[in-house]
């Protein structure tokens, strides 16, 4: 008889495989982002800023769970590429609001298209139903763990 609920051992085996996959994906994602035209840190930051609309460096650091210094370094790089702009912050004189420029949104959209094409080329025969089921499973695990941690 097959158990409906996964055992702790089953989940632990899944988690170990996820950790192994994360290491492999880290290398692949860096390569994909480089070929797509940006570094991974820049893509992550731009995506976060796109989601937030506009935010300060501390807001972005908090949302990404990384240091302000790391965010500031990536922000400086994106500013040199005219991908972000600084705006006055009515809540704080020194902590400016950041926003993606139209050029930044265009570059990010192009990077996404490039990423998708590169990923499709690396993994051309993945079953769509299984990919969707895996995504749903991993998302549900993340949501359940996050609910228990709050």
C-alpha positions as CSV (number, residue, x, y, z in Angstrom):
1,X,0.0,0.0,0.0
2,X,1.4,3.4,-1.0
3,X,1.2,6.1,1.7
4,X,-0.6,9.3,0.7
5,X,1.6,11.5,2.8
6,X,5.4,11.6,2.3
7,X,7.5,10.4,5.2
8,X,10.2,12.5,6.7
9,X,12.7,10.2,5.0
10,X,11.1,10.8,1.6
11,X,11.1,14.6,2.1
12,X,14.7,14.5,3.4
13,X,15.8,12.6,0.2
14,X,14.0,15.2,-1.9
15,X,15.7,18.1,0.0
16,X,19.1,16.5,-0.5
17,X,18.4,16.3,-4.2
18,X,17.3,19.9,-4.2
19,X,20.5,21.0,-2.5
20,X,22.5,19.0,-5.1
21,X,20.5,20.5,-7.9
22,X,20.9,24.0,-6.5
23,X,24.6,23.8,-6.8
24,X,24.4,22.6,-10.4
25,X,21.8,25.3,-11.2
26,X,23.9,28.0,-9.7
27,X,26.6,27.3,-12.3
28,X,24.1,27.0,-15.1
29,X,22.2,30.2,-14.1
30,X,25.5,32.2,-14.0
31,X,26.3,30.9,-17.5
32,X,22.8,31.6,-18.8
33,X,22.8,35.1,-17.4
34,X,26.2,35.8,-18.8
35,X,25.2,34.6,-22.3
36,X,21.9,36.5,-21.9
37,X,23.8,39.8,-21.3
38,X,23.9,40.4,-17.5
39,X,25.4,38.9,-14.3
40,X,23.2,36.9,-12.0
41,X,23.3,39.5,-9.2
42,X,22.2,42.2,-11.7
43,X,19.3,40.1,-13.0
44,X,18.2,39.2,-9.5
45,X,18.3,42.9,-8.4
46,X,16.6,44.2,-11.5
47,X,13.8,41.6,-11.1
48,X,13.3,42.5,-7.4
49,X,13.2,46.2,-8.3
50,X,10.7,45.4,-11.1
51,X,8.5,43.6,-8.5
52,X,8.7,46.4,-6.0
53,X,8.2,49.2,-8.5
54,X,10.5,51.5,-6.6
55,X,12.5,51.0,-3.5
56,X,15.5,52.1,-1.5
57,X,18.8,50.1,-1.2
58,X,17.7,48.9,2.3
59,X,14.3,47.9,0.9
60,X,15.9,45.8,-1.8
61,X,18.4,44.2,0.6
62,X,15.6,43.2,2.9
63,X,13.5,41.8,0.1
64,X,16.5,39.8,-1.3
65,X,17.8,38.8,2.1
66,X,21.3,40.1,1.3
67,X,23.5,42.9,2.5
68,X,23.1,46.5,1.6
69,X,26.7,46.6,0.5
70,X,26.0,43.8,-2.1
71,X,22.9,45.7,-3.3
72,X,24.8,48.9,-3.6
73,X,27.5,47.3,-5.7
74,X,25.0,45.9,-8.1
75,X,23.1,49.2,-8.1
76,X,26.3,51.1,-9.1
77,X,26.8,48.7,-12.0
78,X,23.2,49.0,-13.2
79,X,23.4,52.8,-12.9
80,X,26.4,52.8,-15.2
81,X,24.4,50.9,-17.8
82,X,21.5,53.4,-17.5
83,X,19.2,50.6,-16.3
84,X,18.1,52.4,-13.1
85,X,17.4,55.9,-12.0
86,X,17.4,57.6,-8.6
87,X,14.4,59.5,-7.4
88,X,13.8,61.8,-4.4
89,X,12.4,59.9,-1.5
90,X,9.8,61.9,0.4
91,X,10.3,59.7,3.5
92,X,14.1,60.1,3.7
93,X,16.5,62.7,2.5
94,X,19.6,60.6,1.9
95,X,18.1,57.2,1.0
96,X,17.0,57.7,-2.6
97,X,14.3,55.7,-4.3
98,X,15.5,53.5,-7.2
99,X,13.4,52.6,-10.2
100,X,14.2,50.7,-13.4
101,X,14.4,52.9,-16.4
102,X,12.5,52.1,-19.6
103,X,15.9,51.0,-21.0
104,X,16.4,48.8,-17.9
105,X,13.0,47.1,-18.4
106,X,13.8,46.6,-22.1
107,X,17.2,45.0,-21.3
108,X,15.6,42.8,-18.6
109,X,12.9,41.6,-21.0
110,X,15.6,40.8,-23.6
111,X,17.6,39.0,-21.0
112,X,14.5,36.9,-20.1
113,X,14.0,36.0,-23.7
114,X,17.6,35.0,-24.0
115,X,17.5,33.0,-20.8
116,X,14.4,31.1,-22.0
117,X,16.0,30.2,-25.3
118,X,19.3,29.1,-23.7
119,X,17.4,27.0,-21.1
120,X,15.2,25.4,-23.8
121,X,18.4,24.5,-25.7
122,X,20.0,23.0,-22.6
123,X,16.9,21.0,-21.7
124,X,14.9,20.5,-24.9
125,X,12.9,17.4,-24.0
126,X,11.5,18.1,-20.5
127,X,7.9,16.9,-20.1
128,X,5.7,20.0,-19.6
129,X,3.3,18.2,-17.2
130,X,6.1,17.0,-15.0
131,X,7.8,20.4,-14.9
132,X,4.5,22.0,-13.9
133,X,3.9,19.3,-11.2
134,X,7.5,19.8,-9.9
135,X,7.1,23.5,-9.7
136,X,3.8,23.2,-7.9
137,X,5.3,20.7,-5.4
138,X,8.3,22.9,-4.7
139,X,6.2,26.0,-4.4
140,X,3.8,24.3,-1.9
141,X,6.8,23.1,0.2
142,X,8.2,26.6,0.3
143,X,4.8,28.1,1.3
144,X,4.2,25.6,4.0
145,X,7.7,26.0,5.5
146,X,7.4,29.8,5.4
147,X,3.9,29.7,7.1
148,X,5.4,27.6,9.9
149,X,8.3,30.0,10.4
150,X,6.1,33.0,10.8
